[in-house]
Amino acid sequence: FTQLELGLPIDPYEFGNILLIGFVISGFGLVAIGVLTLVITKLSKRK
């Protein structure tokens, strides 16, 4: 449930932290995907 659905007052600072955490997690996910693709391509080139 989001805070809007629960009808709770939204703290902009807390909402900003949630967005920031989400961006950081997605950023780490993109980096991990990039590293995995690089490793896979290097391994496939060695074969």
N, C-alpha and C positions, 0 to 999 in steps of 0.2 A: 504494500500500500504506500502511496505517496502522501506527503503531508497535506496536499490539497484534498485528496479523497477522504482523509481522516478529519478534515475540517480544522486542523491545528494552525495557529499563526506561524508563518514562515519567517525564520530569521535569515536575512540576506547573507550574513556572514557564514552561517552554517551551510546555506545553499551553495555559496561560493566554494566552501571547502569540499562539499560533495562533488561539485563539478570538477574541481582541481584534482581530486583523487581519481575521478573517472578518467580524466585526460591522462594522468600519469599512468594508470593501469593500461589504458589503450595504447599509450606510447610504448610501454615496456612490451606489450603484446606484439606491436608492429616490429620492434627491434628483434624480438625473439624469432618472429617469422622470417625476417630478413637474414638473421644469422643461420637459421635452419636451411633456408634456400641456398645460401652461399656454401654451407657445408655439403649439402646434397650435390650441388653442381660440381664442387671440387672432387668429391668422391666418385661421381659418375665420370668425370674427365680422367681420373687415374685409371679407371678400368678401360 
